[in-house]
């Protein structure tokens, strides 16, 4: 699965899945992408002028954030957020 994820871009992979799922899946994905953008934009703002997410030192919050962002790093969802890509 991981090799498939790396070999194929996230957007391309999602489009392949949606071909078989129909319009309901497209609408649901659009809603989820919008919600993800809202959350990612909030994280991006939070990191403005900061190195770490929770406070001035590295904490478990940074580990948890990195774990979640790892799941979207190979998709186009994170492209508009340079602080999150770093």
SULSULRA-V141549 format. One record per pair of residues at least 12 apart in sequence whose C-alpha atoms are under 10 Angstrom apart, sorted by the first residue. I is the first residue (numbers start at 0). GAP is how many residues later the second one is. D is the distance in Angstrom with one decimal. If there is no record, write none. Layout:
i:I gap:GAP d:D
i:I gap:GAP d:D
This chain:
i:4 gap:69 d:7.6
i:4 gap:70 d:9.3
i:5 gap:68 d:7.1
i:5 gap:69 d:9.8
i:6 gap:67 d:9.8
i:7 gap:66 d:8.9
i:7 gap:67 d:9.6
i:8 gap:65 d:6.4
i:8 gap:66 d:6.3
i:8 gap:67 d:8.2
i:9 gap:62 d:8.1
i:9 gap:63 d:8.7
i:9 gap:64 d:5.7
i:9 gap:65 d:4.1
i:9 gap:66 d:6.6
i:9 gap:67 d:8.7
i:10 gap:63 d:8.8
i:10 gap:64 d:6.0
i:10 gap:65 d:6.3
i:10 gap:66 d:8.6
i:11 gap:63 d:8.9
i:11 gap:64 d:9.7
i:12 gap:62 d:9.1
i:13 gap:12 d:9.8
i:13 gap:15 d:9.0
i:13 gap:61 d:9.2
i:32 gap:44 d:7.4
i:33 gap:43 d:9.5
i:35 gap:36 d:10.0
i:35 gap:41 d:7.6
i:35 gap:42 d:9.2
i:36 gap:40 d:7.1
i:36 gap:41 d:8.2
i:36 gap:43 d:9.0
i:36 gap:44 d:9.4
i:39 gap:29 d:9.3
i:39 gap:37 d:8.5
i:39 gap:38 d:7.4
i:39 gap:40 d:9.1
i:39 gap:41 d:7.3
i:39 gap:44 d:7.9
i:40 gap:37 d:9.4
i:40 gap:39 d:8.6
i:40 gap:40 d:7.1
i:40 gap:43 d:9.4
i:42 gap:22 d:9.3
i:42 gap:38 d:8.9
i:42 gap:40 d:8.8
i:42 gap:41 d:7.6
i:43 gap:36 d:9.4
i:43 gap:37 d:6.2
i:43 gap:38 d:7.9
i:43 gap:39 d:6.1
i:43 gap:40 d:6.3
i:43 gap:41 d:9.7
i:44 gap:36 d:9.3
i:44 gap:38 d:8.9
i:44 gap:39 d:10.0
i:45 gap:37 d:9.7
i:46 gap:36 d:6.9
i:46 gap:37 d:8.2
i:47 gap:35 d:7.8
i:48 gap:34 d:9.9
i:49 gap:33 d:9.6
i:50 gap:32 d:9.3
i:51 gap:13 d:9.9
i:52 gap:12 d:8.1
i:64 gap:19 d:9.4
i:65 gap:18 d:8.8
i:65 gap:19 d:10.0
i:68 gap:15 d:7.6
i:68 gap:16 d:8.4
i:69 gap:15 d:9.6
i:71 gap:13 d:9.8
i:72 gap:12 d:7.2
